């Protein structure tokens, strides 16, 4: 009886072993972009709000 010891990676093991890392990586890209975009939007809103001028006036008055 002849046996072939071919230890290739079939599609099942590719799915089980590799896909979680790919999903984690792409999820990190997605949520990282979402968080940085949210921070950028908040920074722009704060930059255009009158709160910035109020902080500057408080610093000059008490600072």
HELIX and SHEET records of a PDB file:
HELIX    1   1 UNK A   11  UNK A   13  1                                   3    
HELIX    2   2 UNK A   14  UNK A   18  3                                   5    
HELIX    3   3 UNK A   19  UNK A   48  1                                  30    
HELIX    4   4 UNK A   51  UNK A   62  1                                  12    
END                                                                             
